[in-house]
Amino acid sequence: MTVNIQQAQDTVIKTSDLSVFYGQKQALNSVNMEIERHAVTAFIGPSGCGKSTFLRSLNRMNELIPNCRVTGSIQIDGIEVNSDAIPIEGLRQTVGMVFQRANPFFKSIFENIAFAPRFHGVKNKADLEELVEKSLRKAALWDEVKDRLHESALALSGGQQQRLCIARTIAMQPSILLLDEPASALDPISTMKIEELVVELKQEYTIVIVTHNLHQAARISDHTAFFLMGELIEKAPTSQLFTSPQDKRTEDYISGKFG
Amino acid sequence: MRIKAKIMDRTATFLLTAIAVLIIGVLFALLGFLLTQGWHKLNFDFLTSPPSIAEAGGGIGPQLFNSFYLLVLTMLIALPIGLGAGIYMAEYAPDNRFTRFIRLSIEVLSSLPSIVIGLFGLLVFVTMTGWGYSILSGALALTVFNLPLLVRITEDALRNVPPSQKEASLALGISKWRTITSVLLPAALPGIITGTILASGRVFGEAAALLFTAGMTSPDLVFHDFSLNSPTSPLNPMRPAETLAVHIWKVNSEGLTPDARDVADGAAAILVIAVLAFNLGARWFGTWLYRKITSGTQR
C-alpha cells in the first residue's frame, strides 16, 4: 500500500521539447510536461490549440497522418517511446486511447472487447470470457449488456457505445488511458456516466482527457493543462488553475473572454 | 422571379422522371421480349441435352455447363489477384508516380474492348502456350478482362470502411495486417461480394473474349466422367468449351438446324435469367451479409 501512495505522487509521462509538424505547419511548439500517475489530467484550450495533437503523440497515433513529424522526447516510466526502436503495438497496448466519436467495430459486443486481448496473446476462451466481463464491469456497462453479448455493438446507444470503447481499451490492461473529448458527442446523462467512470478509473489508470468543457475539467480532473496556439501555457492542480491562474491568458480563457 | 424558378423546377422534375421512366421502359421491353420469345424453349430437355448439328430439337446442356465452369475457374484465378491488388491499392500504395501509373494501367485495361482481349488471349494463352482452344485459356482471358473491375471493387469497398474503424484497431495496438484482415475486410466484405457477383454476371454473359480462347465448339460431354484429362470430361480444363453467349452468337450467325432461331431465343432467355439472377442475388446477399456481420452473431 505504501508503494501505491509513493506511486501516486510520481510522474509517469514526461515530455521534453515535444514539437509536432504537419508538413510545414507547426501544430505543437516545444512542450515540456509531466503527467502524474493515477490522476486525471485534463487538457483545455480553444480549437486548434494543439491539445489533441499532444494527446495523439503520446501513443504515436500522429504517425497515421502523412507528412506528420514529431520531434523531441516522450518518456513513459523512464522509457523513451518517441523512437522507432519501441514496438508500436506494445506502446499502444500500454497507452490506450478512446476517441471523440464512439467507434465500435462492426462486430458483436463480445468480439469488440475480445479482439485486442486475443491479438496480444490471450487465447484461452475462459480467460477471454472473464476478461470481457471484468472490462465491461469496470466500464459500468455489464448490467446493461450481459444478456446480449453476442449481438451487434452497433445496436447500443451512443453513450453505451462510448463505454464499450472504454471497456475495449481497458481489456488490453493498459496503464494509461488517453481520452480525446470522449463525451462531446453525448447527451448530458451519458456524459455524466462517462465522468463518473473516469473518476472511478483513476484508481487503476493514469488518465489524460482532452475536453472543450471547462466545467467538465473542473469536475473530474486533478490537474489541468491549458494550451494555446500550439504552446503549453500553464499546467497546475485543477483547483489552483481555476481559482488563481498564473498566466493572464489562462485567466482570460477560463473567464470566457475568448475561445 | 419566383414563378420562373418554380416552372424550371417543375420542368426539370418532369424531364428527369421521364428519362427514368424511359430507361425502365426499355429494360422491361427488352426483358419481356427476350423472355416471351424464349419462354417455350425453357424445359428440362432443352437445358440438358447437347445441341444437334443439322436436325431440329437440340439443346444447350454442355454450353450451360461450360458457362458455369468457366465462371468458377475464372473467379478462382481472378479473385485472389484482384483482392491482393485491391488491398495493396487501398492500404499500402503510397501516392507517387509509380502507383499513379498502376492506376492508369488498370483504367486502360478496363476500357479495352473485349474482342481485343480475346485476340490477346489467342496470341498468348492459346498460341504461345500451345494449349489450343481451352477452358484454361478462356479463363485467363476472362481474368484479364475482369481484373480491373475486381481491383476497383476491392479498393472502393476498403476505402468505404469508415476511417474510425481502422483508427480504433491501430489504437488498440493491432498490427496493420491484422487490422486489414480482421477489421477492414469483414467490414468491406458485403461490398466486395456484391461487386464480385456483379462481375460474375459480366463474365457469364461475355462472348467476344472467348471466341478465340475457349473456342466455338464443345465436345459431347460425358457427365459421369470426372477425370481431368479425358477429352470428353466436363471438368477437363484443357478441352475447348463453347459457352452459352458464344453459342447464341454462333447459332444465330451460322446455325444449320431448322430451329436455329428458336435455340438462340431459348439460350438468350436463359442467359438473361442467369444474369438477372446474379444481379438480384448480389443485392440480396450483400444486404443479408451486411446485416449478419454488423449484428455479429458469429460463433
Interface residues (C-beta under 8 A of the other chain):
Chain A: N59 M61 L64 I88 E89 G90 L91 R92 Q93 G96 M97 F99 R101 N103 P104 F105 F106 K107 S108 I109 F110 E111 F115 A116 F119 H120 H150 E151 S152 A153 L154 A155 C165 R168 T169 M172
Chain B: P162 S164 Q165 E167 A168 S169 L170 A171 L172 G173 I174 S175 R178 S182 V183 P186 A187 I293 T294 S295 G296 T297 Q298 R299
